[in-house]
Amino acid sequence: MGAEALKAPVEGVEGSLSTATFRPVFDDFYLTNPIARASKTMAECSALASALDTPVAAE
């Protein structure tokens, strides 16, 4: 199918698009599962990642 599947219209979907901006589904990737939340190392990674506040390419 490949690229042809992307060109086909989506059937059964009605309505208008929202003007809301895209945002992450979760606030902290490093703490999305119980094992990571229980890990001291992952807690440190989470703290370091939140301190960076580096914009991603799409921003």
C-alpha positions in Angstrom: 0.0 0.0 0.0 2.7 2.5 1.0 2.2 6.2 0.0 -1.1 5.4 -1.8 -2.8 4.8 1.5 -1.9 8.3 2.6 -3.6 9.8 -0.3 -7.0 8.1 0.3 -9.6 10.2 2.0 -10.6 9.2 5.6 -14.2 8.0 5.5 -16.6 8.3 8.4 -14.9 11.3 10.0 -16.9 14.5 10.2 -16.4 17.8 11.9 -13.9 20.7 11.8 -10.4 20.9 12.9 -9.6 22.6 16.2 -7.2 25.6 16.4 -5.7 24.2 19.6 -1.9 23.8 19.6 -0.2 20.4 19.9 1.3 19.7 23.3 2.9 16.7 24.9 0.5 14.1 26.4 2.6 13.7 29.5 4.8 16.1 31.4 7.7 13.9 32.2 8.7 11.1 29.8 11.2 9.6 32.3 8.4 8.9 34.9 5.8 7.3 32.7 6.1 3.8 34.2 6.3 2.4 37.7 9.8 1.0 37.4 11.2 4.4 36.3 9.3 6.2 39.0 10.9 3.9 41.6 14.4 4.4 40.2 16.8 6.9 41.8 18.7 7.1 38.5 15.6 7.9 36.5 14.6 10.6 39.2 18.0 12.2 38.5 17.5 12.0 34.8 14.0 13.6 35.2 15.4 16.4 37.3 18.2 17.1 34.8 15.9 17.0 31.8 13.4 19.4 33.4 16.3 21.8 34.3 17.5 22.0 30.6 14.3 23.7 29.2 15.8 23.2 25.7 13.3 23.8 22.9 12.8 21.0 20.4 13.2 21.5 16.6 9.4 21.9 16.1 9.2 24.9 18.5 
